[in-house]
Amino acid sequence: MADHAYDLVLRGGTVFDGSGAPGFVADVAVRSGLIAAVGQNLAPGREEIDATGRIVTPGFVDIHTHYDGQATWDHRMTPSSGHGVTTVVMGNCGVGFAPCRPEDRDRLIRLMEGVEDIPFPVLTEGLPWTWESFPDYLDALEARAFDVDIGAQLPHAALRVHVMGERGANREPATPADIAAMAAIARRAVEVGALGFSTSRTLNHRTSDGQPTPTLTAGEDELTGIALGLAAAGKGVLQLVSDFHPDGLAELAMLRRIVERSGRPLSFSLVQSPKSPDGWKLLLAGLQAAAEAGLPIRAQVCGRPVGVLFGLELTLNPFSQSAAYGEIAGLPLAERVVALRDPAFRARLLAEDGDPKGPFAGSALRAWSNLFPMAAVPDYEPTADQTVAALATASGRDPAEVALEAMLENDGRGMLYHPFLNYADGCLDPSHAMLSHPHTVPGLSDGGAHVGMICDGSFPTSNLIHWTRDRTRGPRLALEAMIAMQTRDTARTVGLMDRGLIAPGYRADLNVIDYQGLSLEA
């Protein structure tokens, strides 16, 4: 048998190496899981892939996912692993399942169910609970095999409840002894392999029975103490999601102080809220000022609207609160479709007063002027004439009827799209500005979460398609820039310096992409 210089050679692809440099045609050789050479006419590999006419990129690094439960029972981190993602970082937003005492398991499950829309029965049946401490949780993951690399963060809610019990769950202030205990656990977590620590300060994050997340009002002393625990270990990053309300600049100033004292890198979620359509600009300016002061702070931003999906198969639809729909809600989908196409039942359903009630998505169920029927190939920058309200006006029908017809398409699998963040201007110009900033990175895909409402795990694919190739409503981004954002930049944001570039010595996490043929279906 002939000797081979390399285990694998990708031949003749256009290499976008993750540095932000333009693509170049080259071979990429792999040996022992690392990139061994990049160049022309490299020696043979034991396996070869003809990449001619394709682009070759580093594997995408998605730093904002919620596979904390899925990783304990599944080997495939779908949907992320189907979108070119080779590294996922979970444990974001302060929610997760370790550390956890046996008596607190249901509490953490209800928090994950409420915050991330992962059903209670799925978690109760799926989680093996072979751990109590965070190091034990990492050991449980280490014993498993996955289709991607997984990085974990220590979640604040689990940590707070573990140390403080009911006081922590009830959002009571932490005592100095509580803070010292949390800091010690945080230090140990990153020493044994956690990438960092995450927390949440948003009212959108509630348990499934409506209680705010335990971390909502945690004091600056508590957050600083935990950050100093990471500092004592000499490593680890901080991740935070906040409403930045009522005073976003004061909140950002607090984050600056935490980073100044601890020296640990921090990233926070940045979106355009319809409640304050220009607030993101102030935060972006504050971020720039922090960077100019030498502070390692970045914002995680979205390349498309954060949008809720409504449909007959999904968690909610515009008729979820209707008495008539309640009569059939428990039936299999096919039987519901038959009922909804029955003229008598349909007339009764459409005649009901459908004024929606409830927080967050519940209040948007009939926001007809901001609901869009989702096509087979989604348009994530739709125009105002595509809303349910506009379609109803144009056709002389009731908006509820238009919405119902849209959901009945494809045998009842049609969906309605409600963009609720990053779309206050009716376009993605704010996203373009945020993505273009030197101190932001793509994030917030929430892969593995929101399983009946949101599927933003496809962010990496839509970023490539929309921003570098297909956008028509404004400026695009260079392909090499977007690839760098999703590889080198995200990897470095969480301290992973061994991936994100196609260069000798880096991990051989690679994508071969038919860029011109790339599409994203509903």
Secondary structure, 3 states (H helix, E strand, C coil): CCCCCEEEEEEEEEECCCCCCCCEEEEEEEECCEEEEEECCCCCEEEEEECCCCEEEECEEECCECCCCHHHCCCCCCCHHHHCEEEEEECHHHCCCCCCCHHHHHHHHHHHHHHHCCCHHHHHHHCCCCCCCHHHHHHHHHCCCCCCEEEEEEEHHHHHHHHHCHHHHCCCCCCHHHHHHHHHHHHHHHHCCCCEEEEEECCCCECCCCCECCCCCCCHHHHHHHHHHHHHHCCCEEEEEECCCCCHHHHHHHHHHHHHHHCCCEEEECCCECCECCHHHHHHHHHHHHHHCCCCEEEEECCCCEEEEEECCCCCCCCCCCHHHHHHCCCCHHHHHHHHCCHHHHHHHHHCCCCCCCCHHHHHCCCHHHCEECCCCCCCCCCHHHCHHHHHHHHCCCHHHHHHHHHHHHHHCCEEEEEEECCCCCCCHHHHHHHHCCCEEECCCCECCCCCCCCHHHHHHHHHHHHHHHCCCCCCCCHHHHHHHHHHHHHHHCCCCCCCCCCCCCECCEEEECCCCCCCCC
